Amino acid sequence: MTDSRIQTFHTATLSNNTKVWYREAGDKSNPSIVLLHGYPTSSTMFRHLIPLISDKFHVIAPDLPGFGFTEVPEDYHYSFDNLAATVREFLKEINVTRFAIYVFDYGSPVGFRLALKDPSSITGIVTQNGNAYEEALGDEFWGFIKKYWQTTQTDPVFVKPLSQFIADRKNVDDQYFIGVKDKTAIEPAAYTLDFALLQRPGQTDIQLKLFHDYQNNLTIYPAIHEFLKAHRIPVLAAWGKNDYIFTPEGAEAFGKHAQKFKLTLLDSGHFALETHVQDIAHDINTFLHDNIAL
């Protein structure tokens, strides 16, 4: 007999021939939770979390288009609207209709677009350094990108340095290491794989498009706040408090609008799951599970 807690790996083919690669674990009769990763990673970031929550949840973790092992047509349009549309079609294809979302980094604007499109489908939210508030966009990371938003996506003044940023291994490593006291606690395979996948042909152009399109996520923040106020679903903010990309003000801000809210600030950085997976899993298995909207 197969143990449903063990991760299995699948591909779902969508109408436009997009092939979404995803991880799955847990009994399908349990509440579903969809894990949405961010830049520059993939569903690999959830490899240690999934076994810790699959006793209580049916877990789905797809690779977003442009990341991991999901394959898309050559003419795929990279925008956050389209990433969300792809995930929405993917969930319909695998017959997951009501679910909690775990959002990290880019996974946040994707996941909240799912919520805004169909509020009744969302049973709970875990935001792990997944932002929905402008006060979390510190200038240390976002200052240059905000200037990029004021011009065209192909402006060479910004394309050249941002392309160099994407190509520099140090900038991947920094996302894992900054704010972390014990760097040996982080598995080298994680950031090594992330950087290797960023070196694939076409990746720089994909990531530039998403850097530029990120400005459109800020326009939906007010709608996200209204969604949180209007729906009594549990919201867990488990946040690396030393994150320089999405600062902890973003975690605290969810408390202004969420009706059932738990804040856990962890002594970690952007990739808090790498150093505090046990703590985050505990909060998911208790606060989220016990308050989930059935």
Protein Blocks (a to p, Z undefined) as FASTA:
>chain_A
ZZfkbccddddddfkopacddddedjfkbccdddddddfbdfklmmmmmmmmmmmpccdd
dddehiajbccdfklccdfklmmmmmmmmmmmnopabdcdddehjlmmmmmmmmmmmmml
pgbdcdehiafbfklmcfklmmmmmmmmmmcfklmklmmmmmmmmmpmklmmmmmmgopa
blmlpcfklmmmmmmmmmpghklmmmmmmmmmmmmmmmmmmmmmmmmmmpccdddddddf
kbckbccklmmmmmmmpmbdcdddddddfklmlmmmmmmmmmmmmmmmmmpcZZ
